[in-house]
Amino acid sequence: MGKSSTGMEENLAALLSYLLGFITGIIFFVVEKDSEFVKFHAMQSLITFGGLFVLNIVLGMIPIIGWAIGILINLASIVVWIVCMIKAYQGEKYKLPVIGDLAEKQIKASV
């Protein structure tokens, strides 16, 4: 792991791209210029937690069943959040199913 264009180590910048969900994903995706590793994790964070944010809003509009499903999804998202941060800090390009491939395609399209 080397330094990213943010001045931080790549693994730390990748971890921080998950810290506040899609918000830090956007920040690191825009700010990072060199590291494909950091950009991948930032984009994966953006897609994953942005999608979960929208899904929670939709489920919140559905009484009882939507709320119950929303609680389960929130618990699962906490697990995904922790796993992604650990894998990023370990320097692993951990791809979530489907979302990891989408993130890679978006990075290649933005280059």
MOSUL-V499473 format. One record per backbone hydrogen bond with DSSP energy under -0.5 kcal/mol. NH is the residue of the N-H (numbers start at 1). CO is the residue of the C=O. If there is no record, write none. Layout:
# MOSUL-V499473
<<NH/CO> <NH/CO>>
This chain:
# MOSUL-V499473
<<4/8> <7/4> <10/2> <13/9> <14/10> <15/11> <16/12> <17/13> <18/15> <19/15> <20/16> <21/18> <23/20> <25/21> <26/22> <27/23> <28/24> <29/25> <30/26> <31/27> <32/28> <36/34> <39/35> <40/36> <41/37> <42/38> <43/39> <44/40> <45/41> <46/42> <47/43> <48/44> <49/45> <50/45> <50/46> <51/47> <52/48> <53/49> <54/50> <55/51> <56/52> <57/53> <58/54> <59/55> <60/56> <61/57> <61/58> <62/59> <63/61> <65/63> <66/63> <67/62> <68/64> <69/65> <70/66> <71/67> <72/68> <73/69> <74/70> <75/71> <76/72> <77/73> <78/74> <79/75> <80/76> <81/77> <82/78> <83/79> <84/80> <85/81> <86/82> <87/83> <88/84> <89/85> <90/86> <91/88> <92/87> <94/92> <95/93> <96/94> <99/97> <100/96> <102/98> <103/99> <104/100> <105/101> <106/102> <107/103> <108/104> <109/105> <110/106> <111/107> <111/108>>
